[in-house]
Amino acid sequence: MTNPDRFSFSLATECWLALGLVIFTAVAVRLAELPLWQNEAFILDGGYLMATHDAYTWLAGVKMIGRHVHDAITVLLRGIVSLGFPVAAVGFWAPVVFVPLLAVPVCLLARFLRLPDGGLVFGILVTSGIGFLVRTRLGFCDTDVINLLFPVSMVCCLAAWIEMLKNKSLSRDMAGGAGLQSLALALVAGICGKMALYFYPGSSSVLLPALGLSGLLGFFLIRREFRFFLWVGLLLTFGTAFAGWFGFLFSVLTAAALVVFRAKFSSVFLMLILIAIAGFLAYLGNVDSIFQSLLQRLYMYAKVATPEMVNNATGMKLPDIAQSVREAQNLDWGLLGPRLGGNWFVFVLGILGFGFVSWRRPALLVFLPFLVLGLASVKLGNRFAMYGTVGIGMGLGLGLSEFMSMLGQSQGRRWIAQLVLACVVLWPSAVFMQEVRPVPVLPKIYAETFLELREKTEPEALLWQWWDYGYAGQYYAERATFGDGGRQSGKWLYPLAQVHSATSPRQASQLIRYFGQAMLEDGLARTTDLRTALFSGNPVSDIQKKDVAEAQEFLSDLVLDDTNWPTSLSNYFIVSWENLRLASWISYYGNWDIASGTSAPGKIQQVRGEVRMDSAAGTLVVGGKPTLLDSMDVVEKSGTRHFEWPNGTGMHVVVNQMSRQVFLMDAKMYRSMMVQMLLRPALDFAEEFTLVVDNSPWARAYKVTN
């Protein structure tokens, strides 16, 4: 028994208190960096630049540009914009608007379990744990801001549902009492699941295991005579979440019919009916396709895939991008504790708490998929760490509350313990937010280049910039782009990198003309709308029909052809200083051998530390170590000065006096068009390209001569 307090809160008041504190914390921790955003370098046309590349795809979709104009999050954002809010503002503030909503299911579950104080720490880690916070800061308008909301809501409903069936004093008149309440909760769980899959189909990696655990737990925890409502509830949840609108209606009507007429059938006949319904719903829900999709995602995120696994039927090997995508990179074991719990102490305490509270209340084991995905981030990629904060938060918050209740502690002591633990778990996130700085995904000058292209290009133009900036190009320039964050597999990666790594303007222009037209024609085979075709076409569809030798010969002839490759497109090639930071990867893919699946890229490195030049001998001295150079380009406000020396080392250096950056590179990298067309006079490329936007040295845009 708990000790009574002189001034005690009601259960509802405790729930509201926890909810308010979690929401306040989730907002406040994100607003910590707001003063740092008040910088003209981060503001364009009265709106902030975004902090993640993917933000621009949804914002472009709001403008009806790109491949995601009808996606759930785009529709949601467009609805908010329709209320009169600026597009950029909606994107920038999205994390502050959506993330705090996670507090609602968490605190309601804690109230249902009569552990309302546990919702505080649980909610703080779910909304503000570092693994989730790093992906939902200001300007991070990506699906992550809402991806956790509905899966967490569904699993909270499942936990409450199992607990209800296990602990209720169920009467035999189930149709009029707790049985119908349990089915209503199962239906709510299914609706949350449907919304989760609507916003992010990959949520099935949490939902299906949680649903399976619910069935397993229910089988062992619920009295035999009440398992009927367990099986019906599972089918109702699954049908609502996975089986489409017809499956939803079928599940509801079938559940109602089974409840009303169950007394007329034997238990064996009822079981056969339930099995038949389960098979039908599995068919409607394409369960086999869901599992195949999950395995494919696991396969790619685990980096098992190699170039040989993305071959065409004739053996052509296209490169794979997964290793160079930041969110797919493995999380180091040493960072597992800090990402999931803020530090190793909290992480270990959370694991212990998860085990303890699951032992005391087995229904909470349905949160295990969150914890497993978080732990798997060491192999699947750091993005999955955000799922682990849910499991650690549940173990800490509800575990402490259960432990204090088991010891018979008073309400006041329970809240003091939760508040102390809340400070402990929030401290790493607060320190993290004090140390980070706003980092827009592209500089303001690059965004301004896209804005200028909006005014200077045809509405149906095609922009060729490195794929990382494809979404930003769609948003600011409102034009189709060759490649973006969703079109960065070998089909687009290989041609785009070939263009950037080309060693002559002629080679670059021919590649652009051919692959752009090939993508357009492949897309027009499925749609008559030119812009839609540009976003749906496969640029290597014709090459993939050839064997490797034919494809290599075709590409070799293409870049040496004396006649312009015919194209009906207006193509624009954008080079930027930002590409030098990515140049190693670009050159790696741009020098890819489609026969062997290997690459011989150019080399580049940013030189840091004390740098000294001996201009007479053409020597770069870094930390006392000299390197003989063939050339040096010095970028200044007044232009670029070029120096050469007859050293024959094949080494070149580019010095940016404005940004204080120095890049040392070999001849293969230096001769690439991504470097040359950024530094050299535009007239050097006049036969193939016309300069249309010159924000040198930060960004330049050229029109390909047709």
RAVEN-V91482 format. One record per residue. N is the residue number from 1. RES is the residue in three letters. PHI is phi in whole degrees, 0 to 359 (999 if undefined). PSI is psi in degrees with one decimal (* if undefined). Layout:
N | RES | PHI | PSI
N | RES | PHI | PSI
This chain:
1 | MET | 999 | 140.7
2 | THR | 276 | 150.2
3 | ASN | 281 | 133.7
4 | PRO | 290 | 143.6
5 | ASP | 259 | 151.6
6 | ARG | 295 | -45.3
7 | PHE | 242 | 96.7
8 | SER | 248 | 148.4
9 | PHE | 273 | 151.3
10 | SER | 285 | 166.5
11 | LEU | 301 | -41.4
12 | ALA | 294 | -40.2
13 | THR | 295 | -41.0
14 | GLU | 300 | -40.8
15 | CYS | 298 | -46.3
16 | TRP | 296 | -37.7
17 | LEU | 296 | -47.6
18 | ALA | 298 | -42.6
19 | LEU | 299 | -46.4
20 | GLY | 297 | -41.4
21 | LEU | 293 | -39.8
22 | VAL | 294 | -44.8
23 | ILE | 297 | -44.7
24 | PHE | 300 | -44.5
25 | THR | 295 | -44.5
26 | ALA | 299 | -38.6
27 | VAL | 285 | -46.9
28 | ALA | 297 | -41.7
29 | VAL | 294 | -30.3
30 | ARG | 279 | -29.8
31 | LEU | 284 | -7.3
32 | ALA | 301 | -32.0
33 | GLU | 266 | 0.8
34 | LEU | 303 | -43.6
35 | PRO | 303 | -30.8
36 | LEU | 286 | -19.2
37 | TRP | 281 | -12.4
38 | GLN | 281 | 64.0
39 | ASN | 225 | 131.2
40 | GLU | 301 | -25.3
41 | ALA | 291 | -16.6
42 | PHE | 254 | 2.8
43 | ILE | 238 | 131.3
44 | LEU | 223 | 126.2
45 | ASP | 54 | 38.0
46 | GLY | 79 | 0.2
47 | GLY | 236 | 157.5
48 | TYR | 281 | 149.1
49 | LEU | 290 | 155.6
50 | MET | 272 | 157.2
51 | ALA | 260 | 0.8
52 | THR | 214 | 144.9
53 | HIS | 301 | -43.9
54 | ASP | 295 | -20.6
55 | ALA | 304 | -36.7
56 | TYR | 289 | -23.9
57 | THR | 291 | -39.3
58 | TRP | 288 | -37.4
59 | LEU | 289 | -35.5
60 | ALA | 295 | -38.2
61 | GLY | 298 | -35.1
62 | VAL | 301 | -33.7
63 | LYS | 275 | 6.3
64 | MET | 67 | 35.4
65 | ILE | 242 | 137.8
66 | GLY | 101 | -169.4
67 | ARG | 265 | -0.4
68 | HIS | 238 | 29.8
69 | VAL | 292 | -22.1
70 | HIS | 249 | 8.3
71 | ASP | 292 | 155.9
72 | ALA | 302 | -47.1
73 | ILE | 292 | -32.6
74 | THR | 295 | -43.8
75 | VAL | 298 | -41.5
76 | LEU | 298 | -48.2
77 | LEU | 295 | -37.8
78 | ARG | 296 | -36.2
79 | GLY | 296 | -39.4
80 | ILE | 292 | -41.9
81 | VAL | 298 | -35.4
82 | SER | 296 | -17.3
83 | LEU | 280 | -3.4
84 | GLY | 112 | 5.2
85 | PHE | 273 | 142.1
86 | PRO | 296 | 146.4
87 | VAL | 301 | -48.3
88 | ALA | 297 | -37.5
89 | ALA | 294 | -40.8
90 | VAL | 298 | -42.5
91 | GLY | 294 | -42.5
92 | PHE | 293 | -41.2
93 | TRP | 268 | -0.6
94 | ALA | 307 | -43.5
95 | PRO | 299 | -36.6
96 | VAL | 289 | -27.6
97 | VAL | 279 | -45.2
98 | PHE | 267 | -39.4
99 | VAL | 301 | -43.4
100 | PRO | 301 | -20.8
101 | LEU | 298 | -21.8
102 | LEU | 299 | -23.5
103 | ALA | 295 | -26.4
104 | VAL | 295 | -58.7
105 | PRO | 297 | -35.4
106 | VAL | 297 | -48.6
107 | CYS | 288 | -33.1
108 | LEU | 293 | -39.0
109 | LEU | 296 | -44.7
110 | ALA | 301 | -39.2
111 | ARG | 294 | -43.2
112 | PHE | 300 | -38.4
113 | LEU | 279 | 0.0
114 | ARG | 61 | 37.4
115 | LEU | 232 | 53.2
116 | PRO | 299 | -32.7
117 | ASP | 294 | -26.5
118 | GLY | 295 | -19.8
119 | GLY | 293 | -20.2
120 | LEU | 293 | -62.1
121 | VAL | 294 | -40.5
122 | PHE | 306 | -51.5
123 | GLY | 293 | -37.2
124 | ILE | 295 | -43.0
125 | LEU | 289 | -36.9
126 | VAL | 296 | -42.0
127 | THR | 270 | -26.4
128 | SER | 227 | 10.6
129 | GLY | 298 | 147.1
130 | ILE | 302 | -40.1
131 | GLY | 302 | -31.0
132 | PHE | 266 | -35.7
133 | LEU | 297 | -39.4
134 | VAL | 297 | -19.5
135 | ARG | 254 | 0.8
136 | THR | 224 | 36.4
137 | ARG | 281 | 176.5
138 | LEU | 304 | 134.8
139 | GLY | 86 | -4.5
140 | PHE | 268 | 70.1
141 | CYS | 274 | 75.7
142 | ASP | 237 | 175.4
143 | THR | 299 | -21.4
144 | ASP | 301 | -28.1
145 | VAL | 294 | -19.2
146 | ILE | 233 | -7.5
147 | ASN | 299 | -34.8
148 | LEU | 278 | -23.9
149 | LEU | 304 | -53.4
150 | PHE | 281 | -37.1
151 | PRO | 299 | -42.1
152 | VAL | 297 | -40.6
153 | SER | 297 | -43.6
154 | MET | 296 | -45.3
155 | VAL | 292 | -35.6
156 | CYS | 299 | -41.9
157 | CYS | 296 | -40.4
158 | LEU | 296 | -41.8
159 | ALA | 298 | -45.5
160 | ALA | 295 | -36.2
161 | TRP | 295 | -48.4
162 | ILE | 299 | -42.8
163 | GLU | 297 | -37.7
164 | MET | 295 | -47.6
165 | LEU | 294 | -30.1
166 | LYS | 281 | -39.2
167 | ASN | 257 | -18.0
168 | LYS | 294 | 144.6
169 | SER | 278 | 85.1
170 | LEU | 283 | 133.2
171 | SER | 270 | 168.9
172 | ARG | 284 | -13.6
173 | ASP | 272 | 64.3
174 | MET | 296 | -32.8
175 | ALA | 297 | -23.6
176 | GLY | 256 | 2.9
177 | GLY | 225 | -125.6
178 | ALA | 296 | -27.7
179 | GLY | 300 | -46.7
180 | LEU | 293 | -35.0
181 | GLN | 298 | -41.6
182 | SER | 296 | -39.3
183 | LEU | 292 | -33.7
184 | ALA | 296 | -40.1
185 | LEU | 291 | -37.2
186 | ALA | 297 | -37.9
187 | LEU | 295 | -42.0
188 | VAL | 298 | -40.5
189 | ALA | 300 | -42.9
190 | GLY | 296 | -39.8
191 | ILE | 296 | -42.0
192 | CYS | 298 | -39.1
193 | GLY | 296 | -41.4
194 | LYS | 298 | -43.0
195 | MET | 295 | -37.9
196 | ALA | 299 | -44.6
197 | LEU | 288 | -29.1
198 | TYR | 294 | -43.1
199 | PHE | 278 | -30.9
200 | TYR | 204 | 99.8
201 | PRO | 303 | -26.7
202 | GLY | 295 | -8.6
203 | SER | 298 | -15.8
204 | SER | 299 | -21.0
205 | SER | 294 | -20.2
206 | VAL | 259 | -43.3
207 | LEU | 294 | -46.7
208 | LEU | 296 | -48.1
209 | PRO | 299 | -38.0
210 | ALA | 295 | -39.2
211 | LEU | 293 | -40.6
212 | GLY | 297 | -41.7
213 | LEU | 297 | -36.4
214 | SER | 300 | -44.3
215 | GLY | 296 | -42.5
216 | LEU | 295 | -45.3
217 | LEU | 295 | -43.3
218 | GLY | 299 | -37.7
219 | PHE | 299 | -37.9
220 | PHE | 270 | -23.2
221 | LEU | 261 | -25.0
222 | ILE | 261 | 139.2
223 | ARG | 300 | 144.6
224 | ARG | 307 | -43.8
225 | GLU | 291 | -12.7
226 | PHE | 251 | 4.5
227 | ARG | 291 | -19.6
228 | PHE | 307 | -44.3
229 | PHE | 288 | -23.8
230 | LEU | 293 | -51.3
231 | TRP | 294 | -41.1
232 | VAL | 295 | -41.3
233 | GLY | 295 | -39.3
234 | LEU | 297 | -43.9
235 | LEU | 295 | -37.7
236 | LEU | 295 | -43.6
237 | THR | 295 | -47.7
238 | PHE | 296 | -47.0
239 | GLY | 299 | -39.7
240 | THR | 292 | -42.0
241 | ALA | 281 | -42.6
242 | PHE | 249 | -20.0
243 | ALA | 261 | 19.4
244 | GLY | 75 | -177.3
245 | TRP | 291 | -36.7
246 | PHE | 295 | -42.7
247 | GLY | 298 | -36.1
248 | PHE | 297 | -49.9
249 | LEU | 295 | -41.3
250 | PHE | 298 | -42.6
251 | SER | 297 | -44.8
252 | VAL | 296 | -47.9
253 | LEU | 294 | -40.3
254 | THR | 294 | -42.4
255 | ALA | 299 | -43.0
256 | ALA | 297 | -43.5
257 | ALA | 295 | -40.7
258 | LEU | 295 | -38.2
259 | VAL | 294 | -43.2
260 | VAL | 290 | -40.8
261 | PHE | 254 | 9.3
262 | ARG | 298 | -30.2
263 | ALA | 292 | -17.5
264 | LYS | 274 | -6.8
265 | PHE | 240 | 152.0
266 | SER | 287 | 162.0
267 | SER | 296 | -35.9
268 | VAL | 294 | -43.6
269 | PHE | 294 | -39.0
270 | LEU | 298 | -40.7
271 | MET | 296 | -40.3
272 | LEU | 296 | -40.6
273 | ILE | 298 | -44.6
274 | LEU | 298 | -39.8
275 | ILE | 295 | -42.4
276 | ALA | 297 | -41.4
277 | ILE | 295 | -41.1
278 | ALA | 299 | -42.3
279 | GLY | 296 | -40.1
280 | PHE | 294 | -43.3
281 | LEU | 293 | -35.8
282 | ALA | 296 | -37.2
283 | TYR | 294 | -46.1
284 | LEU | 297 | -36.3
285 | GLY | 275 | 1.1
286 | ASN | 49 | 52.2
287 | VAL | 301 | -37.2
288 | ASP | 297 | -39.2
289 | SER | 293 | -36.9
290 | ILE | 297 | -45.5
291 | PHE | 295 | -39.2
292 | GLN | 297 | -41.9
293 | SER | 296 | -41.8
294 | LEU | 297 | -42.8
295 | LEU | 295 | -37.8
296 | GLN | 295 | -43.2
297 | ARG | 297 | -43.9
298 | LEU | 299 | -41.1
299 | TYR | 300 | -44.9
300 | MET | 283 | -43.9
301 | TYR | 294 | -29.9
302 | ALA | 282 | -0.8
303 | LYS | 62 | 29.2
304 | VAL | 284 | -30.2
305 | ALA | 294 | 140.7
306 | THR | 236 | 169.1
307 | PRO | 306 | -33.7
308 | GLU | 297 | -21.0
309 | MET | 273 | -3.9
310 | VAL | 241 | 32.8
311 | ASN | 287 | 161.4
312 | ASN | 268 | 179.3
313 | ALA | 296 | -23.7
314 | THR | 264 | 6.3
315 | GLY | 97 | 3.3
316 | MET | 290 | 129.3
317 | LYS | 256 | 112.5
318 | LEU | 263 | 149.3
319 | PRO | 289 | 160.3
320 | ASP | 244 | 141.9
321 | ILE | 265 | -14.8
322 | ALA | 307 | -38.4
323 | GLN | 294 | -24.1
324 | SER | 259 | 1.7
325 | VAL | 274 | 124.1
326 | ARG | 301 | -44.1
327 | GLU | 287 | -17.3
328 | ALA | 267 | -5.6
329 | GLN | 288 | 142.6
330 | ASN | 300 | 144.7
331 | LEU | 273 | 127.7
332 | ASP | 297 | 141.7
333 | TRP | 305 | -36.0
334 | GLY | 292 | -17.7
335 | LEU | 262 | -2.6
336 | LEU | 299 | -50.1
337 | GLY | 299 | -50.1
338 | PRO | 298 | -37.0
339 | ARG | 288 | -39.5
340 | LEU | 275 | -32.4
341 | GLY | 235 | -7.2
342 | GLY | 99 | -36.6
343 | ASN | 200 | 171.2
344 | TRP | 292 | -32.0
345 | PHE | 297 | -49.0
346 | VAL | 294 | -38.8
347 | PHE | 300 | -50.5
348 | VAL | 296 | -41.3
349 | LEU | 298 | -38.1
350 | GLY | 293 | -39.7
351 | ILE | 297 | -44.7
352 | LEU | 296 | -42.3
353 | GLY | 296 | -38.1
354 | PHE | 299 | -45.8
355 | GLY | 296 | -41.2
356 | PHE | 294 | -51.3
357 | VAL | 290 | -28.5
358 | SER | 289 | -31.0
359 | TRP | 291 | -41.2
360 | ARG | 286 | -38.2
361 | ARG | 228 | 85.1
362 | PRO | 303 | -24.1
363 | ALA | 301 | -25.6
364 | LEU | 286 | -5.8
365 | LEU | 296 | -14.8
366 | VAL | 295 | -13.8
367 | PHE | 278 | -1.6
368 | LEU | 301 | -39.1
369 | PRO | 302 | -34.7
370 | PHE | 297 | -46.0
371 | LEU | 295 | -41.9
372 | VAL | 296 | -43.6
373 | LEU | 297 | -38.4
374 | GLY | 297 | -44.8
375 | LEU | 294 | -32.0
376 | ALA | 286 | -5.2
377 | SER | 298 | -19.6
378 | VAL | 294 | -18.6
379 | LYS | 242 | -36.9
380 | LEU | 275 | -20.5
381 | GLY | 124 | 155.6
382 | ASN | 292 | -16.6
383 | ARG | 300 | -31.9
384 | PHE | 284 | -7.7
385 | ALA | 298 | -29.1
386 | MET | 294 | -26.4
387 | TYR | 289 | -34.7
388 | GLY | 295 | -28.7
389 | THR | 296 | -27.0
390 | VAL | 293 | -47.8
391 | GLY | 295 | -43.3
392 | ILE | 295 | -40.9
393 | GLY | 296 | -41.9
394 | MET | 298 | -44.7
395 | GLY | 297 | -40.4
396 | LEU | 289 | -55.7
397 | GLY | 294 | -57.2
398 | LEU | 287 | -30.9
399 | GLY | 296 | -45.1
400 | LEU | 295 | -42.9
401 | SER | 297 | -43.0
402 | GLU | 296 | -40.7
403 | PHE | 295 | -44.3
404 | MET | 294 | -38.6
405 | SER | 293 | -38.8
406 | MET | 298 | -33.6
407 | LEU | 276 | -0.8
408 | GLY | 73 | 29.5
409 | GLN | 284 | 150.6
410 | SER | 288 | 165.8
411 | GLN | 301 | -43.8
412 | GLY | 299 | -44.7
413 | ARG | 293 | -37.1
414 | ARG | 297 | -41.9
415 | TRP | 289 | -37.3
416 | ILE | 298 | -43.8
417 | ALA | 297 | -41.3
418 | GLN | 293 | -40.0
419 | LEU | 294 | -40.2
420 | VAL | 296 | -46.6
421 | LEU | 295 | -34.2
422 | ALA | 299 | -41.9
423 | CYS | 296 | -38.9
424 | VAL | 295 | -46.4
425 | VAL | 284 | -25.8
426 | LEU | 278 | -24.2
427 | TRP | 303 | -47.5
428 | PRO | 300 | -37.8
429 | SER | 292 | -38.7
430 | ALA | 295 | -41.7
431 | VAL | 295 | -42.1
432 | PHE | 302 | -44.7
433 | MET | 291 | -25.4
434 | GLN | 285 | -25.0
435 | GLU | 268 | -25.5
436 | VAL | 280 | 160.4
437 | ARG | 229 | 149.5
438 | PRO | 301 | 131.5
439 | VAL | 226 | 87.9
440 | PRO | 302 | 150.3
441 | VAL | 284 | -13.1
442 | LEU | 214 | 146.8
443 | PRO | 294 | 158.1
444 | LYS | 302 | -39.3
445 | ILE | 295 | -33.1
446 | TYR | 292 | -44.2
447 | ALA | 298 | -39.1
448 | GLU | 296 | -32.9
449 | THR | 298 | -43.0
450 | PHE | 296 | -39.2
451 | LEU | 298 | -40.2
452 | GLU | 295 | -36.8
453 | LEU | 294 | -29.6
454 | ARG | 299 | -36.1
455 | GLU | 276 | -24.9
456 | LYS | 251 | 1.8
457 | THR | 241 | 159.8
458 | GLU | 289 | 148.8
459 | PRO | 304 | -30.4
460 | GLU | 260 | 21.9
461 | ALA | 290 | 159.7
462 | LEU | 240 | 124.8
463 | LEU | 262 | 133.9
464 | TRP | 248 | 92.6
465 | GLN | 237 | 166.5
466 | TRP | 300 | 145.8
467 | TRP | 301 | -29.1
468 | ASP | 307 | -31.1
469 | TYR | 254 | 15.8
470 | GLY | 295 | -45.1
471 | TYR | 296 | -40.4
472 | ALA | 297 | -38.5
473 | GLY | 298 | -40.7
474 | GLN | 295 | -38.8
475 | TYR | 287 | -51.5
476 | TYR | 281 | -45.3
477 | ALA | 276 | -19.6
478 | GLU | 57 | 42.4
479 | ARG | 230 | 160.6
480 | ALA | 290 | 147.6
481 | THR | 235 | 149.2
482 | PHE | 274 | 100.8
483 | GLY | 90 | 147.7
484 | ASP | 195 | -169.6
485 | GLY | 297 | -19.3
486 | GLY | 255 | -8.7
487 | ARG | 236 | 68.8
488 | GLN | 230 | 18.1
489 | SER | 282 | -178.1
490 | GLY | 305 | -30.8
491 | LYS | 301 | -38.1
492 | TRP | 256 | -32.9
493 | LEU | 298 | -45.6
494 | TYR | 297 | -52.5
495 | PRO | 298 | -42.3
496 | LEU | 296 | -42.9
497 | ALA | 291 | -35.3
498 | GLN | 300 | -41.7
499 | VAL | 296 | -47.7
500 | HIS | 295 | -32.5
501 | SER | 266 | 0.0
502 | ALA | 303 | 147.8
503 | THR | 257 | 5.6
504 | SER | 211 | 150.8
505 | PRO | 301 | -35.5
506 | ARG | 296 | -45.3
507 | GLN | 299 | -45.1
508 | ALA | 296 | -44.3
509 | SER | 292 | -40.1
510 | GLN | 297 | -43.5
511 | LEU | 299 | -42.7
512 | ILE | 296 | -46.6
513 | ARG | 299 | -46.5
514 | TYR | 293 | -55.5
515 | PHE | 292 | -34.0
516 | GLY | 297 | -45.6
517 | GLN | 292 | -38.2
518 | ALA | 297 | -41.3
519 | MET | 295 | -41.6
520 | LEU | 297 | -48.4
521 | GLU | 295 | -37.0
522 | ASP | 294 | -39.2
523 | GLY | 291 | -37.5
524 | LEU | 292 | -15.2
525 | ALA | 290 | -16.3
526 | ARG | 244 | -15.6
527 | THR | 208 | 154.7
528 | THR | 264 | -9.0
529 | ASP | 276 | 123.6
530 | LEU | 297 | -44.7
531 | ARG | 293 | -40.6
532 | THR | 299 | -38.7
533 | ALA | 297 | -38.6
534 | LEU | 294 | -28.0
535 | PHE | 271 | -9.3
536 | SER | 241 | -11.0
537 | GLY | 284 | 155.3
538 | ASN | 256 | 111.3
539 | PRO | 290 | -16.9
540 | VAL | 249 | 19.9
541 | SER | 299 | -40.7
542 | ASP | 288 | -40.8
543 | ILE | 296 | -35.9
544 | GLN | 292 | -15.3
545 | LYS | 278 | -12.7
546 | LYS | 266 | 160.4
547 | ASP | 281 | 172.3
548 | VAL | 299 | -43.9
549 | ALA | 297 | -42.8
550 | GLU | 296 | -43.0
551 | ALA | 298 | -43.1
552 | GLN | 295 | -41.8
553 | GLU | 295 | -41.4
554 | PHE | 299 | -46.3
555 | LEU | 294 | -37.1
556 | SER | 295 | -43.7
557 | ASP | 293 | -35.3
558 | LEU | 300 | -47.4
559 | VAL | 283 | -12.6
560 | LEU | 256 | -3.5
561 | ASP | 297 | 135.1
562 | ASP | 280 | -15.4
563 | THR | 258 | 144.3
564 | ASN | 296 | 136.0
565 | TRP | 293 | 127.0
566 | PRO | 295 | 135.5
567 | THR | 210 | 145.6
568 | SER | 259 | 4.8
569 | LEU | 265 | 154.6
570 | SER | 260 | 109.5
571 | ASN | 256 | 140.1
572 | TYR | 231 | 128.5
573 | PHE | 255 | 123.3
574 | ILE | 248 | 125.0
575 | VAL | 245 | 150.8
576 | SER | 211 | 157.9
577 | TRP | 298 | -30.4
578 | GLU | 300 | -28.8
579 | ASN | 295 | -24.5
580 | LEU | 295 | -31.7
581 | ARG | 293 | -28.9
582 | LEU | 256 | 5.3
583 | ALA | 299 | -32.9
584 | SER | 299 | -45.4
585 | TRP | 292 | -42.3
586 | ILE | 300 | -45.9
587 | SER | 293 | -34.4
588 | TYR | 301 | -47.8
589 | TYR | 283 | -30.5
590 | GLY | 286 | -16.5
591 | ASN | 247 | 31.3
592 | TRP | 283 | 138.1
593 | ASP | 261 | 113.6
594 | ILE | 287 | -10.5
595 | ALA | 272 | -46.3
596 | SER | 265 | -17.5
597 | GLY | 71 | 30.1
598 | THR | 234 | 171.4
599 | SER | 219 | 150.9
600 | ALA | 234 | 76.5
601 | PRO | 284 | 164.2
602 | GLY | 286 | 167.2
603 | LYS | 244 | 141.6
604 | ILE | 208 | 145.1
605 | GLN | 213 | 144.3
606 | GLN | 275 | 123.6
607 | VAL | 276 | 125.9
608 | ARG | 240 | 161.4
609 | GLY | 92 | -163.2
610 | GLU | 286 | 124.3
611 | VAL | 238 | 134.8
612 | ARG | 224 | 141.2
613 | MET | 245 | 134.2
614 | ASP | 254 | 93.7
615 | SER | 292 | -23.7
616 | ALA | 290 | -43.8
617 | ALA | 266 | -10.3
618 | GLY | 70 | 49.0
619 | THR | 239 | 132.3
620 | LEU | 259 | 125.1
621 | VAL | 247 | 117.7
622 | VAL | 237 | 116.8
623 | GLY | 58 | 32.7
624 | GLY | 85 | -3.9
625 | LYS | 259 | 118.2
626 | PRO | 274 | 147.7
627 | THR | 227 | 121.6
628 | LEU | 286 | 138.0
629 | LEU | 243 | 152.9
630 | ASP | 267 | -29.2
631 | SER | 202 | 163.3
632 | MET | 216 | 133.4
633 | ASP | 247 | 123.9
634 | VAL | 252 | 114.1
635 | VAL | 268 | 121.4
636 | GLU | 230 | 172.2
637 | LYS | 300 | -34.6
638 | SER | 280 | -9.2
639 | GLY | 140 | -164.5
640 | THR | 246 | 126.6
641 | ARG | 260 | 134.9
642 | HIS | 244 | 133.6
643 | PHE | 232 | 145.1
644 | GLU | 227 | 150.3
645 | TRP | 222 | 145.0
646 | PRO | 275 | 50.7
647 | ASN | 275 | -25.8
648 | GLY | 67 | 27.2
649 | THR | 269 | -15.5
650 | GLY | 75 | 14.0
651 | MET | 252 | 140.4
652 | HIS | 224 | 151.8
653 | VAL | 229 | 141.0
654 | VAL | 240 | 123.6
655 | VAL | 244 | 121.0
656 | ASN | 258 | 106.2
657 | GLN | 289 | -23.8
658 | MET | 281 | -39.4
659 | SER | 261 | -3.3
660 | ARG | 59 | 41.1
661 | GLN | 246 | 144.2
662 | VAL | 230 | 126.5
663 | PHE | 241 | 126.4
664 | LEU | 255 | 130.6
665 | MET | 214 | 160.5
666 | ASP | 272 | 178.5
667 | ALA | 296 | -38.6
668 | LYS | 299 | -42.8
669 | MET | 290 | -43.1
670 | TYR | 296 | -36.2
671 | ARG | 281 | -9.9
672 | SER | 295 | 151.3
673 | MET | 293 | -26.3
674 | MET | 294 | -22.4
675 | VAL | 264 | -49.3
676 | GLN | 295 | -43.1
677 | MET | 285 | -9.3
678 | LEU | 273 | -32.6
679 | LEU | 254 | -37.4
680 | ARG | 280 | 161.8
681 | PRO | 301 | 140.3
682 | ALA | 298 | -27.0
683 | LEU | 296 | -21.5
684 | ASP | 294 | -16.6
685 | PHE | 243 | 12.8
686 | ALA | 298 | -26.8
687 | GLU | 292 | -27.2
688 | GLU | 245 | -26.3
689 | PHE | 224 | 147.5
690 | THR | 241 | 125.0
691 | LEU | 289 | 125.0
692 | VAL | 245 | -27.2
693 | VAL | 225 | 124.0
694 | ASP | 236 | 97.2
695 | ASN | 247 | 43.1
696 | SER | 300 | 142.3
697 | PRO | 267 | 8.4
698 | TRP | 280 | -37.9
699 | ALA | 198 | 143.6
700 | ARG | 222 | 147.1
701 | ALA | 232 | 128.7
702 | TYR | 243 | 144.5
703 | LYS | 264 | 132.6
704 | VAL | 284 | 130.9
705 | THR | 290 | 125.8
706 | ASN | 276 | *
